[in-house]
Structures are given as C-alpha cells and as structure tokens.
C-alpha cells in the first residue's frame, strides 16, 4: 500500500508541474510557448491517465486483500503458510494448557492469594 501512496504522490506532482507549464505557456507569447503548451498538455493527459490507473489497481488489490500484510501474498501462499504453522501453534497451546493454573499465575507475576484489583476490601 505504501508503494501505491508513493506512486500517487508522484502522479500528483507531475500533474502539478504540467499545469504550471501550461499556465506559463498560455500567459507568455513567443519562442517556446507553443512547445510548452504541447508538452504541458501531453504530460497533463498522461498523468491523469496514470492517476486513474493507480486508483483502479489500488482498489483492485485492496478488494483482493493484498494490503492486509506488509508483504503482499496471494491467498494460496497464505493458506500454505497457515497449514505449515497450525501444528506448531496447536502444540504450543497444548503446552500452555498443561502448565495448569499455578503456572499461569506465576507467569503473570501473581502469587497465590494476591489481589491486584483497585477496589477496597
């Protein structure tokens, strides 16, 4: 998504520069003004088309879910990764469940019988 923002910012800056060139060439007469009008108009149209393209693909990738992760992964890649990680996660959760209540309380820094609530007793 960060790349989309960079490309949109670049397209806006090119659009601004082409608009400035068009305004300059319209206000001035003489050598270079017709070339400025031509190049300014061409760059203006191309930057508008580029902005529409950036917007289209941004929406397309967003609807596909590619902006959910820092590194865009396709759905099959995500499913494959989850299938590989699931047994390890289940094993880790099973080990945590075997510790019992006393182990969980000690891990949280609490001793048996301690009360850390803010209400008076």
ROSE-4610 file (N, C-alpha, C; in Angstrom, 1 decimal, always signed):
// ROSE-4610
residu = [X/X/X/X/X/X/X/X/X/X/X/X/X/X/X/X/X/X/X/X/X/X/X/X/X/X/X/X/X/X/X/X/X/X/X/X/X/X/X/X/X/X/X/X/X/X/X/X/X/X/X/X/X/X/X/X/X/X/X/X/X/X/X/X/X/X/X/X/X/X/X/X/X/X/X/X/X/X/X/X/X/X/X/X/X/X/X/X/X/X/X/X/X/X/X/X/X/X/X/X/X/X/X/X/X/X/X/X/X/X/X/X/X/X/X/X/X/X/X/X/X/X/X/X/X/X/X/X/X/X/X/X/X/X/X/X/X/X/X/X/X/X/X/X/X/X/X/X/X/X/X/X/X/X/X/X/X/X/X/X/X/X/X/X/X/X/X/X/X/X/X/X/X/X/X/X/X/X/X/X/X/X/X/X/X/X/X/X/X/X/X/X/X/X/X/X/X/X/X/X/X/X/X/X/X/X/X/X/X/X/X/X/X/X/X/X/X/X/X/X/X/X/X/X/X/X/X/X/X/X/X/X/X/X/X/X/X/X/X/X/X/X/X/X/X/X/X/X/X/X/X/X/X/X/X/X/X/X/X/X/X/X/X/X/X/X/X/X/X/X/X/X/X/X/X/X/X/X/X/X/X/X/X/X/X/X/X/X/X/X/X/X/X/X/X/X/X/X/X/X/X/X/X/X/X/X/X/X/X/X/X/X/X/X/X/X/X/X/X/X/X/X/X/X/X/X/X/X/X/X/X/X/X/X/X/X/X/X/X/X/X/X/X/X/X/X/X/X/X/X/X/X/X/X/X/X/X/X/X/X/X/X/X]
num = [1/1/1/2/2/2/3/3/3/4/4/4/5/5/5/6/6/6/7/7/7/8/8/8/9/9/9/10/10/10/11/11/11/12/12/12/13/13/13/14/14/14/15/15/15/16/16/16/17/17/17/18/18/18/19/19/19/20/20/20/21/21/21/22/22/22/23/23/23/24/24/24/25/25/25/26/26/26/27/27/27/28/28/28/29/29/29/30/30/30/31/31/31/32/32/32/33/33/33/34/34/34/35/35/35/36/36/36/37/37/37/38/38/38/39/39/39/40/40/40/41/41/41/42/42/42/43/43/43/44/44/44/45/45/45/46/46/46/47/47/47/48/48/48/49/49/49/50/50/50/51/51/51/52/52/52/53/53/53/54/54/54/55/55/55/56/56/56/57/57/57/58/58/58/59/59/59/60/60/60/61/61/61/62/62/62/63/63/63/64/64/64/65/65/65/66/66/66/67/67/67/68/68/68/69/69/69/70/70/70/71/71/71/72/72/72/73/73/73/74/74/74/75/75/75/76/76/76/77/77/77/78/78/78/79/79/79/80/80/80/81/81/81/82/82/82/83/83/83/84/84/84/85/85/85/86/86/86/87/87/87/88/88/88/89/89/89/90/90/90/91/91/91/92/92/92/93/93/93/94/94/94/95/95/95/96/96/96/97/97/97/98/98/98/99/99/99/100/100/100/101/101/101/102/102/102/103/103/103/104/104/104/105/105/105/106/106/106/107/107/107/108/108/108/109/109/109/110/110/110/111/111/111/112/112/112/113/113/113/114/114/114/115/115/115/116/116/116/117/117/117/118/118/118/119/119/119/120/120/120/121/121/121]
x = [+0.8/+0.0/+0.9/+2.0/+3.0/+3.4/+3.7/+4.1/+3.0/+1.7/+0.6/+0.6/+0.8/+0.9/+2.0/+3.2/+4.3/+4.0/+3.4/+3.1/+2.0/+1.1/+0.0/+0.6/+1.5/+2.1/+3.0/+3.7/+4.5/+3.5/+2.4/+1.5/+0.9/+0.6/+0.1/+1.2/+2.4/+3.5/+3.7/+3.6/+3.7/+2.5/+1.4/+0.2/+0.3/+0.8/+1.1/+2.1/+3.2/+4.2/+3.7/+2.9/+2.4/+1.4/+0.6/-0.3/+0.4/+1.5/+2.3/+2.9/+3.4/+3.9/+2.8/+1.6/+0.5/+0.2/+0.1/-0.3/+0.8/+2.1/+3.2/+3.1/+2.9/+2.9/+1.7/+0.6/-0.6/-0.4/+0.2/+0.4/+1.5/+2.5/+3.6/+3.4/+3.9/+3.9/+5.4/+5.6/+7.0/+7.6/+8.9/+9.7/+9.4/+9.1/+9.0/+7.6/+6.7/+5.4/+4.5/+4.7/+3.9/+4.4/+5.8/+6.3/+5.9/+5.8/+5.3/+3.9/+3.1/+1.6/+1.5/+2.3/+2.2/+2.7/+3.9/+4.4/+3.6/+3.1/+2.3/+1.0/+0.4/-0.9/-0.7/+0.4/+0.6/+0.9/+1.8/+2.1/+0.9/+0.0/-1.2/-2.1/-2.3/-3.2/-2.6/-1.3/-0.7/-0.7/-0.5/-0.5/-2.0/-3.0/-4.4/-4.6/-4.2/-4.4/-3.6/-2.5/-1.7/-2.4/-3.0/-3.7/-4.9/-5.6/-6.8/-6.3/-5.2/-4.6/-4.2/-3.6/-3.2/-4.4/-5.4/-6.7/-7.3/-7.4/-8.1/-7.3/-6.0/-5.3/-5.2/-5.3/-5.3/-6.6/-7.7/-9.0/-9.0/-8.5/-8.5/-7.7/-6.5/-5.6/-6.2/-6.9/-7.5/-8.6/-9.5/-10.6/-10.1/-8.9/-8.3/-7.7/-7.5/-6.9/-5.4/-4.8/-3.4/-2.8/-3.5/-3.0/-3.0/-3.5/-3.6/-2.2/-1.3/+0.0/+1.1/+2.2/+3.2/+3.8/+4.0/+4.4/+3.2/+2.8/+1.6/+1.8/+0.9/+1.0/-0.4/-0.3/-1.5/-2.2/-3.5/-4.3/-3.7/-3.3/-2.8/-1.5/-0.7/+0.6/+0.2/-0.8/-1.2/-1.8/-2.6/-3.2/-2.1/-1.1/+0.0/+0.8/+1.1/+1.8/+1.0/-0.3/-1.1/-1.1/-1.2/-1.2/+0.1/+1.2/+2.5/+2.6/+2.1/+2.2/+1.2/+0.1/-1.0/-0.6/+0.2/+0.6/+1.5/+2.4/+3.2/+2.4/+1.4/+0.6/-0.2/-0.7/-1.5/-0.7/+0.6/+1.5/+1.8/+2.1/+2.4/+1.2/+0.0/-1.2/-1.4/-1.1/-1.2/-0.2/+1.0/+2.0/+1.6/+0.9/+0.5/-0.7/-1.5/-2.6/-2.2/-1.0/-0.5/+0.1/+0.4/+1.1/+0.1/-1.1/-2.1/-2.3/-3.2/-3.5/-2.3/-1.6/-0.5/+0.6/+0.9/+1.9/+1.5/+0.3/-0.2/-0.1/-0.5/-0.5/+1.0/+1.9/+3.3/+3.8/+3.4/+3.9/+3.4/+2.3/+1.7/+2.3/+3.1/+3.7/+2.8/+1.9/+1.0/+1.2/+1.2/+1.3/-0.1/-0.2/-1.5/-2.0/-3.3/-3.9/-3.7/-2.9/-2.8/-4.0/-4.3/-5.4/-4.9/-4.9/-4.4/-5.6/-6.7/-7.8/-7.7/-8.3/-8.3/-9.4/-10.3/-11.4/-11.0/-11.4/-11.1/-11.7/-11.0/-11.5/-12.1]
y = [-1.2/+0.0/+1.3/+1.1/+2.3/+2.7/+1.7/+1.9/+2.7/+2.3/+3.0/+4.5/+4.8/+6.1/+6.9/+6.3/+7.0/+7.2/+6.3/+6.5/+7.5/+7.6/+8.6/+10.0/+10.1/+11.4/+11.8/+10.9/+11.2/+11.7/+11.0/+11.4/+12.8/+13.1/+14.4/+15.5/+15.2/+16.2/+16.4/+15.4/+15.6/+16.3/+16.1/+16.8/+18.3/+18.6/+20.0/+20.7/+20.0/+20.5/+20.8/+19.9/+20.1/+21.2/+21.4/+22.5/+23.8/+23.9/+25.1/+25.4/+24.4/+24.6/+25.1/+24.6/+25.0/+26.5/+26.8/+28.2/+29.2/+28.8/+29.6/+29.8/+28.7/+28.8/+29.6/+29.5/+30.3/+31.8/+32.2/+33.6/+34.2/+33.5/+34.0/+33.7/+34.6/+34.5/+34.5/+33.9/+33.9/+32.5/+32.5/+31.3/+30.4/+29.1/+28.1/+28.0/+29.0/+28.9/+27.8/+27.6/+26.5/+25.2/+25.0/+23.8/+23.5/+24.5/+24.4/+23.9/+24.5/+24.1/+22.6/+22.2/+20.8/+19.9/+20.1/+19.2/+19.2/+20.4/+20.5/+19.8/+19.9/+19.2/+17.7/+17.2/+15.8/+15.2/+15.9/+15.4/+15.4/+16.4/+16.5/+15.4/+15.0/+13.9/+12.6/+12.4/+11.2/+11.0/+12.1/+12.0/+11.7/+12.3/+11.9/+10.4/+9.9/+8.5/+7.7/+8.1/+7.4/+7.4/+8.5/+8.5/+7.6/+7.6/+6.7/+5.2/+4.9/+3.5/+3.2/+4.1/+3.9/+3.6/+4.5/+4.3/+3.0/+2.6/+1.3/+0.1/+0.1/-1.1/-1.1/+0.1/+0.2/-0.4/-0.1/-0.6/-2.1/-2.5/-4.0/-4.8/-4.3/-5.0/-5.0/-3.9/-3.8/-4.8/-4.9/-5.8/-7.3/-7.6/-8.9/-9.2/-8.2/-8.4/-8.3/-7.8/-7.7/-6.7/-5.8/-4.7/-5.2/-6.4/-6.8/-7.2/-7.5/-7.9/-6.9/-6.7/-5.8/-6.3/-7.6/-8.1/-8.8/-8.3/-8.9/-10.3/-11.2/-12.6/-13.0/-13.9/-14.4/-15.3/-15.5/-16.3/-17.8/-18.4/-19.8/-19.8/-18.7/-18.7/-18.5/-17.7/-17.6/-18.9/-19.6/-20.8/-21.9/-21.9/-22.9/-22.5/-21.3/-20.9/-21.2/-21.0/-21.3/-22.8/-23.6/-25.1/-25.6/-24.9/-25.3/-24.8/-23.7/-23.1/-23.7/-24.2/-24.6/-25.7/-26.8/-27.8/-27.2/-26.3/-25.7/-24.9/-24.1/-23.3/-24.2/-25.3/-26.2/-26.8/-27.2/-27.8/-26.8/-25.6/-24.5/-24.3/-24.3/-24.1/-25.2/-26.4/-27.6/-27.6/-27.1/-27.0/-25.9/-24.9/-23.8/-24.4/-25.2/-25.8/-26.8/-27.4/-28.4/-27.8/-26.5/-25.8/-25.7/-25.6/-25.5/-24.1/-23.9/-22.6/-22.0/-22.8/-22.2/-21.7/-22.4/-22.0/-20.7/-20.6/-19.4/-18.2/-18.4/-17.2/-16.8/-17.7/-17.4/-16.6/-17.1/-16.4/-15.0/-14.7/-13.4/-12.5/-13.1/-12.3/-12.2/-13.1/-13.1/-14.3/-14.2/-15.3/-15.7/-16.9/-17.4/-16.5/-16.1/-15.2/-13.8/-13.3/-11.9/-11.3/-10.1/-9.4/-8.1/-7.9/-6.7/-5.7/-5.9/-5.1/-3.7/-2.7/-1.4/-1.1/-2.1/-1.8/-2.1/-1.3/-1.6/-2.9/-3.6/-4.9/-4.7]
z = [+0.0/+0.0/+0.0/+0.6/+0.7/-0.7/-1.6/-2.9/-3.7/-3.4/-4.1/-3.7/-2.4/-2.0/-2.6/-2.7/-3.4/-4.9/-5.5/-7.0/-7.2/-6.3/-6.4/-6.1/-5.1/-4.9/-6.0/-6.7/-7.9/-9.0/-9.2/-10.3/-10.0/-8.7/-8.4/-8.6/-8.3/-8.5/-10.0/-10.9/-12.3/-12.8/-12.3/-12.7/-12.4/-11.2/-10.8/-11.7/-12.0/-12.9/-14.3/-14.8/-16.2/-16.2/-15.1/-15.0/-15.0/-14.2/-14.1/-15.5/-16.2/-17.6/-18.5/-18.4/-19.3/-19.0/-17.7/-17.3/-17.8/-17.6/-18.1/-19.6/-20.4/-21.8/-22.4/-21.6/-22.1/-21.8/-20.8/-20.4/-21.3/-21.7/-22.5/-24.0/-24.7/-26.2/-26.7/-27.8/-28.4/-28.4/-28.4/-28.6/-27.4/-27.6/-26.6/-26.0/-26.3/-25.7/-26.3/-27.6/-28.3/-27.9/-27.7/-27.2/-25.8/-25.0/-23.6/-23.6/-24.4/-24.5/-24.9/-25.9/-26.4/-25.3/-24.8/-23.7/-22.5/-22.1/-20.9/-21.0/-22.2/-22.5/-22.5/-23.1/-23.2/-21.9/-21.1/-19.8/-18.8/-19.0/-18.2/-18.4/-19.7/-20.0/-19.6/-19.8/-19.3/-17.8/-17.1/-15.6/-15.1/-15.8/-15.4/-15.7/-16.8/-17.1/-16.1/-15.7/-14.7/-13.4/-13.0/-11.7/-11.7/-12.8/-12.9/-12.8/-13.5/-13.4/-12.0/-11.3/-9.9/-9.0/-9.2/-8.5/-8.7/-10.0/-10.4/-9.7/-9.9/-9.3/-7.8/-7.2/-5.8/-5.2/-5.8/-5.4/-5.7/-6.8/-7.2/-6.2/-5.8/-4.9/-3.5/-3.1/-1.8/-1.7/-2.7/-2.6/-2.6/-3.2/-3.2/-1.8/-1.0/+0.3/+0.3/-0.7/-0.8/+0.2/+0.7/+1.6/+3.1/+3.3/+4.7/+5.4/+4.6/+5.1/+4.5/+5.3/+4.8/+3.4/+3.3/+2.0/+1.4/+0.2/-0.4/-0.8/-0.3/-0.6/-1.2/-2.1/-2.7/-1.7/-1.9/-1.0/-0.9/-2.0/-1.8/-1.0/-1.1/-0.3/+1.2/+1.5/+2.9/+3.5/+2.7/+3.1/+3.4/+2.5/+2.6/+3.9/+4.2/+5.4/+6.6/+6.6/+7.8/+8.0/+7.0/+7.1/+7.8/+7.4/+8.0/+9.4/+9.8/+11.1/+12.1/+11.6/+12.5/+13.5/+13.0/+14.0/+15.1/+14.8/+15.8/+16.8/+16.3/+17.2/+18.1/+17.6/+18.4/+19.5/+19.1/+20.1/+21.2/+20.8/+21.8/+22.7/+22.2/+23.0/+24.0/+23.5/+24.3/+25.5/+25.3/+26.3/+27.3/+26.9/+27.8/+28.7/+28.1/+28.9/+29.9/+29.7/+30.6/+31.9/+31.8/+32.9/+34.1/+33.9/+35.0/+35.5/+36.4/+36.9/+37.7/+38.5/+39.2/+38.3/+37.3/+36.3/+35.6/+35.3/+34.6/+35.5/+36.8/+37.7/+38.0/+38.1/+38.3/+37.1/+35.9/+34.7/+34.6/+35.2/+35.1/+36.3/+37.1/+38.2/+39.5/+39.6/+40.7/+41.6/+42.9/+43.8/+44.2/+44.7/+45.2/+46.3/+46.2/+47.2/+47.0/+46.0/+45.8/+45.1/+45.4/+44.7/+44.2/+42.9/+42.3/+41.9/+42.4/+42.0/+42.7/+42.2/+42.8/+43.7/+43.9/+44.8/+46.3/+47.2/+48.6/+49.1/+50.0/+50.5/+51.9]
